[in-house]
Amino acid sequence: MKPASRTALAFGVSGQDGAYLAKLLIDQGYEVHGTSRDADGSSFSGLRALGILDQVRLHSATLSEFRSVAQTVQNVRPSEIFNLAAQSSVGLSFQQPVETIDSIMHGTINILEAIRFLGLETRFYSASSSECFGNTEVPANERTPFHPRSPYAVGKAASFWAVANYREAYDLFACSGLLFNHESPLRPTRYVTQKIIQGAADIAERRTDTLTLGALDLTRDWGWAPDYVDAMARMLKQDTPEDFVIATGVAYKLQDFVDTAFRCFGLDWTKHVESDSAFMRPSDISRSVGDPSKAKRLLGWAATTKMPDLVDKLVEAELIRRSLQIR
């Protein structure tokens, strides 16, 4: 069955990546549909912030229920589907392992089954994660073995192989993006990058004097979220479906991120930041960095923003947000 031309359906459009992806696709001339569990009750703050809420056709869909997924896919008949939904906090996954793995795994398989069952020639992108690799002493590429170190990563790894299985067994155009950390002002406060930016701003305004974090010696490959959704869109425009690592290729310690953020406010982080084991995970990744050379070679994609510039953007957005609150 031929799908509607240049129509995209994003499961999980209410999140950071969903909002930026929706904007990118709208700018490219797509008719964009998006889902959340309760379209009437969701705030869609990301879509509002980007000024595109009225340009996205919204649907309620529960990814754990096949009928709900299949009905949405059948009604929209998209040419492209993006799976960006599921519980996305690594830390929370240790507290809710069953719910996390279930939301990631079942959602992915239900979308794949819906495409297969309905016989749609729809291209499918699934959001996998750098967490699948675990520690990466050398930058991870598409051939690096998986070693997941959290329930979230276990779910993402299983989902990755489900996509590969459906691609091989049923000849679906289905691929996964192994995305390393990517941030933006749309990130919720529970993410450490936003916690750092807002904490530094609060200290600069003398609302508090201390910011408490977990381990500071962790190393991460941080990128800019709008760059990463561009890579997602490019994956579905290839002649054949392939999986890609999406990263900047450059790693920094969390301490460096903290230092850069505090310097933006004229602060010495060592006088204000404390480390508390209560914020550390049962098992964590000490070093995470990716090798995006395949994406550069085949997609023509490269990250535009490395960590120092990323921090500048996050700080600028936070200052604007606070100035608007004062008004």
Disulfide bonds with the S-S distance in Angstrom:
none
